[in-house]
Structures are given as structure tokens and as C-alpha cells.
Amino acid sequence: MKSTTSAYAVELAEEIRQHVLALQIQRELLGSSGVVTVSVGGAVMKPDERSNASDLIEKSSRALAQAKSEGKNRAIVD
């Protein structure tokens, strides 16, 4: 999203995580116990002549990998 601050990106990622958790979708419907959770990874960067869309995607992918490695139900923004 254009002109998004890091603080807003963190807030949005956390909102997504909390909304999914609040749905209380039972994992037993998927063959296991507990409720469905999500790990969210995001990134913010200011465009300049050295950056491009693939840089932003790479940062987001790293943040998602970090969220997953720290456990379930996490939101990380780089």
C-alpha cells in the first residue's frame, strides 16, 4: 500500500492475525485439534533508484519465514 508507515503495517498485520483467531475455526474440521491461526509477514520500504518490487517481496518473504520459525500465530513486519 502506498505511503504506509511501519507502525501501520504492524497494526494491520496484527489485526489480520487477531481477526483470524477470533473466528475460532476448529482445526478438527481439518483433522487436528485447536483453532486455525495464521502467521503474517510484511515489509515496508521507501522506493528509490536502487530498490524494486522484488526487493519488497523478498523482505516480506523473510518476515513471513521469521514469523513461522518463531511459532504459530505471529505477525512480523520488516
C-alpha positions in Angstrom: 0.0 0.0 0.0 1.4 3.3 -1.0 2.6 5.7 1.8 2.2 3.1 4.6 4.2 3.5 7.7 5.9 0.7 9.6 3.7 1.3 12.5 0.5 1.0 10.4 1.9 -2.2 8.7 2.5 -3.7 12.1 -1.0 -2.7 13.2 -2.6 -4.2 10.1 -0.7 -7.5 10.3 -1.7 -7.8 13.9 -5.3 -7.1 13.1 -5.3 -9.8 10.5 -3.8 -12.3 12.9 -6.4 -11.4 15.6 -9.4 -11.5 13.3 -8.5 -15.0 12.1 -8.0 -16.1 15.7 -11.3 -14.6 16.7 -13.1 -16.7 14.1 -12.3 -19.7 16.3 -12.3 -22.1 13.3 -11.9 -25.5 14.8 -8.9 -27.4 13.3 -10.8 -30.7 13.9 -12.5 -29.8 10.7 -9.1 -30.1 9.2 -8.2 -33.3 11.0 -6.4 -31.9 14.1 -7.2 -30.2 17.4 -7.2 -26.5 18.4 -8.2 -23.5 16.3 -6.9 -22.1 13.0 -4.2 -19.4 13.3 -2.1 -17.5 10.8 1.4 -16.3 10.7 1.7 -12.9 8.8 4.9 -11.5 7.3 5.1 -8.0 5.8 7.6 -5.3 4.9 7.7 -1.6 4.3 10.3 0.3 2.2 10.6 3.6 0.6 11.2 3.3 -3.1 14.4 4.7 -4.5 16.5 4.1 -7.6 18.2 1.0 -6.1 15.0 -0.8 -5.0 12.3 -2.6 -6.9 9.2 -4.7 -6.2 11.2 -7.9 -5.9 13.2 -6.3 -3.0 9.9 -5.7 -1.2 8.7 -9.2 -1.9 11.9 -10.6 -0.6 11.7 -8.6 2.6 8.1 -9.8 3.1 9.1 -13.4 2.5 11.9 -13.2 5.1 9.4 -11.7 7.6 6.9 -14.5 7.0 9.7 -17.1 7.4 10.7 -15.4 10.7 7.1 -15.4 11.9 6.7 -19.1 11.1 10.0 -20.0 12.7 9.0 -18.2 15.9 5.9 -20.4 16.2 2.3 -20.3 15.2 0.1 -17.2 15.4 2.7 -14.5 14.8 2.8 -11.2 12.9 6.2 -9.9 11.8 6.9 -6.7 9.8 10.3 -5.9 8.5 
